[in-house]
Amino acid sequence: MTSITLRELADSLGARLEGNAGLTITGIAGLATAKISDISFLANKAYAKLLEQTQAGAVILRETEAHLFSGSKLIVEDPYLCYARLSRHFDASYDHVSGIHPTAVIDGKAEVGQNVSIGPYVVIGRGAVIGDEVSIGSGTSIGEGTIVGNRTRLAANVTVYHGVFIGEDCVVHSATVIGADGFGFAPDRENGGWCKIHQLGGVRIGNRVEIGASTAIDRGALEDTVIEDGVIIDNQVHIAHNCHIGENTAIAANCGIAGSTRIGRNCTMAGAVGIVGHIEITDNVHFTGMSMVTKSVSEPGSYSSGTSAVPTREWRKNAVRFNQLNDLATRLKALESKHN
């Protein structure tokens, strides 16, 4: 169990401490469930009423809410960000235990750095380079010539194909596949069916990138697929060949991005956004859930498409009217022309 004093926490977070500096904290919990050994936080004013009944040993608050809690407190500008930083102290999954399991299969021409943690049945291919303090979970496969940067963590059963570059301090969760072939086929009218376009590029992933479970990032057809520094990708996302995702962009679950799309920096995609291929999205663009993006976006801002759920009877009526829009627009244009 991790334990740390309130003074140590305040110093590490740059927070102003009021109360018992020697209080030992062993965990983080919500205001409603916290115990005396826990620290909690108030990021949403809607939960301020819980401050009167919480059993937390200390609470992280803004200056404007500090008077609402009489116990020990850490006063910060952004309690939610402070909670995020604090969570690292209590996450046992980040405990790094160096060693290489005897069942791991490491090619003799692979390079493995210092203080690595390599789990059971890991396979590391010819010419791969594994940096210092890298953690690789059981059953993970790393292809020939792939490079994994310092302190990166690959969870169990991750598949990284050949010729992939992953930067430093990245996290890749289970069942993710990086570097599989992009969906490239040419119609073969002479013989019928399809002719495969072999994918000759790779994947380049920057530093501090986190990739969720069961996500697929395809290798490029000729040039590399690129994920820049600080990008965060949720579970079950598909990024097709030759996409370029800009720095600090966030992509939520079930998004699909078609090939050769360029997305700028500091963009966000809510759940189930679909983006067609060969378009460009500028910096600071935000797509709400289930948006379908069919053309380039050159102006920052928030964009939406589709409609929210309504009762089925109402939806059926609206669906009929939707099919009538073209006819209505034509008639309206004719009336306007006649009026003018």
C-alpha positions in Angstrom: 0.0 0.0 0.0 1.3 3.4 -0.9 1.4 6.0 1.9 2.5 9.6 1.8 2.1 12.6 4.1 -0.1 15.5 3.2 2.9 17.8 3.3 4.7 15.5 0.7 1.6 15.6 -1.5 1.3 19.4 -1.2 5.0 19.8 -2.2 4.8 17.4 -5.1 1.6 19.1 -6.5 2.6 22.7 -5.8 -0.6 23.1 -3.6 -1.2 25.3 -0.6 -1.7 23.2 2.5 -4.1 24.0 5.3 -4.4 21.6 8.2 -2.5 18.5 9.4 0.7 18.4 7.4 1.7 15.0 9.0 -1.5 13.2 8.1 -0.7 9.9 6.3 -2.7 9.4 3.1 -3.0 5.9 1.6 -5.5 6.4 -1.2 -7.9 8.5 -3.3 -11.6 8.2 -3.1 -14.8 10.1 -4.0 -16.3 12.4 -1.4 -19.1 10.0 -0.6 -16.9 7.0 0.0 -13.6 8.4 1.3 -12.1 7.3 4.6 -9.9 9.2 7.0 -6.8 7.8 5.3 -8.0 9.0 1.9 -7.7 12.2 0.0 -10.7 13.4 -2.1 -11.3 16.3 -4.4 -14.1 18.7 -5.5 -13.9 19.5 -9.2 -17.7 20.0 -9.7 -19.7 22.4 -7.6 -22.7 20.1 -7.8 -21.0 17.9 -5.3 -20.1 20.6 -2.8 -23.0 19.4 -0.5 -20.9 16.3 0.1 -18.2 18.3 1.9 -20.3 18.4 5.0 -20.5 14.7 5.4 -17.3 13.3 3.8 -15.0 11.3 6.0 -12.0 12.1 3.8 -8.8 13.0 5.7 -8.2 15.8 3.3 -9.8 17.4 0.2 -8.4 19.2 -2.8 -10.3 22.3 -3.6 -10.2 25.7 -5.3 -9.7 28.8 -3.3 -13.3 29.8 -3.9 -14.6 26.6 -2.2 -12.0 26.2 0.5 -14.3 27.8 3.1 -16.8 25.0 2.6 -14.6 22.3 4.2 -13.3 22.6 7.7 -10.8 19.7 7.6 -7.3 19.5 6.1 -7.2 20.7 2.5 -4.9 21.3 -0.5 -5.8 24.5 -2.3 -5.1 24.5 -6.0 -6.2 26.3 -9.2 -7.5 23.1 -10.9 -8.6 20.3 -8.6 -9.4 17.9 -11.5 -5.9 18.3 -13.0 -4.4 17.9 -9.5 -6.4 14.7 -9.0 -5.1 13.4 -12.3 -1.5 14.1 -11.3 -2.1 12.6 -7.9 -3.5 9.4 -9.2 0.0 8.3 -10.3 1.1 8.0 -6.7 -1.5 5.3 -6.0 -1.5 3.3 -9.3 0.1 -0.1 -8.6 0.2 -0.9 -12.3 3.0 1.6 -12.7 5.3 -0.3 -10.3 8.2 -1.4 -12.6 9.9 -4.6 -11.7 13.0 -5.2 -13.8 13.6 -8.7 -15.3 13.2 -10.9 -18.3 10.9 -13.9 -18.0 12.6 -17.2 -19.1 9.9 -18.0 -21.6 10.4 -14.7 -23.5 11.9 -15.2 -27.0 14.3 -12.4 -27.9 16.1 -12.6 -31.2 19.9 -12.5 -30.9 20.1 -9.4 -33.1 17.6 -7.4 -31.0 18.9 -4.7 -28.6 17.4 -4.6 -25.2 18.0 -1.6 -22.8 18.6 -1.5 -19.1 16.1 -2.2 -16.3 13.5 -3.6 -18.7 10.5 -5.7 -17.6 9.7 -8.4 -20.1 6.9 -10.8 -19.3 6.1 -14.4 -20.1 5.9 -15.5 -23.8 6.9 -12.1 -25.2 8.5 -12.3 -28.7 10.9 -9.7 -29.9 12.0 -9.9 -33.5 15.3 -9.5 -35.3 16.8 -6.0 -35.2 14.2 -4.6 -32.8 15.4 -2.0 -30.3 13.9 -1.8 -26.8 14.8 1.2 -24.7 15.6 1.5 -21.0 13.0 0.8 -18.4 10.5 -0.4 -21.0 7.7 -2.7 -19.7 6.3 -5.4 -22.0 3.4 -7.5 -20.8 2.9 -11.2 -21.4 2.2 -12.5 -24.8 3.1 -9.2 -26.6 4.8 -9.5 -30.0 7.3 -6.9 -31.4 8.2 -7.3 -35.0 11.6 -6.9 -36.8 13.2 -3.6 -36.8 10.7 -2.0 -34.5 11.9 0.6 -32.0 10.3 1.1 -28.5 11.4 4.2 -26.6 12.5 4.6 -23.0 9.9 4.0 -20.3 7.1 3.0 -22.7 4.7 0.4 -21.4 3.1 -2.2 -23.6 0.4 -4.2 -21.9 -0.3 -7.9 -22.4 -1.1 -9.2 -25.8 -0.2 -6.2 -27.8 0.9 -6.8 -31.4 3.5 -4.4 -32.9 4.4 -5.3 -36.5 7.8 -4.7 -38.2 9.2 -1.3 -38.9 7.2 0.6 -36.2 8.6 3.4 -34.1 7.1 4.1 -30.7 8.5 7.0 -28.7 9.2 7.5 -25.0 6.8 7.4 -22.1 4.0 5.9 -24.2 1.3 3.5 -23.0 -0.3 0.9 -25.3 -3.2 -1.2 -23.9 -4.1 -4.9 -24.5 -5.2 -6.3 -27.9 -4.1 -3.2 -29.8 -2.4 -3.8 -33.1 0.1 -1.3 -34.5 1.4 -1.6 -38.1 -1.0 -4.1 -39.7 -1.6 -3.6 -43.4 -3.8 -0.7 -44.5 -6.9 -1.6 -46.5 -5.3 -1.1 -49.9 -6.6 -3.0 -52.9 -7.0 -2.1 -56.6 -9.9 -3.4 -58.7 -8.6 -6.2 -61.0 -11.0 -6.0 -63.9 -8.9 -8.3 -66.0 -9.0 -11.2 -63.6 -11.9 -10.1 -61.4 -11.8 -9.4 -57.8 -9.0 -7.3 -56.1 -5.3 -6.9 -56.3 -3.6 -6.3 -53.0 -1.5 -3.1 -52.7 1.4 -4.1 -50.4 1.9 -1.6 -47.6 5.5 -0.5 -47.7 5.4 2.3 -45.1 5.5 2.0 -41.3 4.0 3.7 -38.3 5.7 6.5 -36.3 4.3 7.3 -32.8 5.7 10.2 -30.8 6.3 10.6 -27.1 3.7 10.5 -24.3 1.1 8.9 -26.5 -1.5 6.6 -24.9 -3.4 4.1 -27.0 -6.5 2.2 -25.6 -7.4 -1.4 -25.8 -8.3 -3.1 -29.1 -7.3 -0.2 -31.3 -5.8 -0.6 -34.7 -3.3 1.8 -36.3 -2.4 0.7 -39.9 1.0 1.1 -41.5 1.3 3.4 -44.5 1.1 2.4 -48.1 4.3 4.3 -49.1 5.0 6.9 -46.4 4.5 6.3 -42.6 1.3 6.7 -40.6 2.2 9.4 -38.0 0.8 9.9 -34.5 2.4 13.0 -33.0 3.5 13.7 -29.4 0.8 13.8 -26.6 -2.0 12.2 -28.6 -4.5 10.2 -26.6 -6.6 7.4 -28.2 -9.4 5.5 -26.6 -10.5 1.9 -27.0 -11.6 0.4 -30.3 -10.4 3.2 -32.6 -9.3 2.6 -36.2 -6.7 4.8 -37.8 -6.1 3.9 -41.4 -3.0 4.0 -43.5 -1.1 7.2 -44.0 -3.2 9.3 -41.5 -1.4 12.0 -39.7 -2.7 12.9 -36.2 -1.4 16.2 -34.7 0.0 16.9 -31.3 -2.2 16.5 -28.2 -5.3 15.5 -30.2 -7.8 13.3 -28.3 -9.8 10.5 -30.0 -12.7 8.8 -28.1 -13.9 5.2 -28.5 -15.3 3.8 -31.7 -14.0 6.5 -34.0 -12.9 5.6 -37.5 -10.5 7.7 -39.6 -10.1 6.7 -43.2 -6.8 6.7 -45.1 -4.6 9.7 -45.8 -6.5 12.1 -43.5 -4.5 14.8 -41.8 -5.8 16.0 -38.4 -4.3 19.0 -36.7 -3.2 19.7 -33.2 -5.4 19.9 -30.1 -8.4 18.5 -31.8 -11.0 16.3 -30.1 -13.3 13.6 -31.5 -16.1 12.4 -29.3 -17.4 8.8 -29.5 -18.1 7.2 -32.9 -17.0 10.0 -35.1 -16.4 8.9 -38.7 -13.9 10.8 -40.9 -13.6 10.1 -44.7 -10.2 9.8 -46.3 -8.0 12.3 -48.1 -9.2 15.4 -46.2 -7.5 17.9 -43.8 -8.7 19.1 -40.4 -7.1 22.2 -39.0 -5.9 22.7 -35.4 -8.4 23.1 -32.5 -11.4 21.5 -34.1 -13.9 19.6 -32.0 -16.3 17.0 -33.3 -19.3 16.0 -31.2 -20.4 12.4 -30.9 -21.3 10.4 -34.0 -20.4 13.3 -36.3 -19.8 12.2 -39.9 -17.0 14.4 -41.4 -17.1 14.3 -45.2 -15.0 17.3 -46.2 -12.0 19.3 -45.0 -12.4 21.7 -42.1 -10.3 24.9 -42.3 -11.7 26.9 -39.4 -11.3 26.0 -35.7 -14.4 25.4 -33.7 -17.0 22.8 -32.7 -18.7 20.8 -35.5 -21.7 18.3 -35.3 -23.8 16.2 -37.6 -26.6 13.7 -37.2 -29.6 14.0 -34.9 -30.2 13.1 -31.3 -32.5 10.2 -30.4 -36.2 11.0 -30.3 -39.3 8.8 -29.8 -39.6 6.3 -32.7 -43.0 7.7 -33.8 -41.5 11.2 -34.1 -38.4 9.9 -35.9 -40.5 8.1 -38.5 -42.3 11.3 -39.4 -39.0 13.2 -39.6 -37.5 10.5 -41.8 -40.4 10.9 -44.3 -39.9 14.7 -44.3 -36.2 14.4 -44.8 -36.8 12.5 -48.0 -39.0 15.4 -49.1 -36.4 18.1 -48.5 -35.1 18.2 -52.1 -38.6 18.6 -53.6 -39.4 21.3 -51.0 -36.2 23.2 -51.8 -36.9 23.0 -55.5 -40.4 24.3 -55.1 -39.2 27.1 -52.7 -36.6 28.2 -55.2 -39.2 28.3 -58.0 -41.5 30.4 -55.8 -38.7 32.8 -55.0 -37.8 33.2 -58.7 -41.4 33.9 -59.5 -41.7 36.4 -56.8 -38.5 38.2 -57.9 
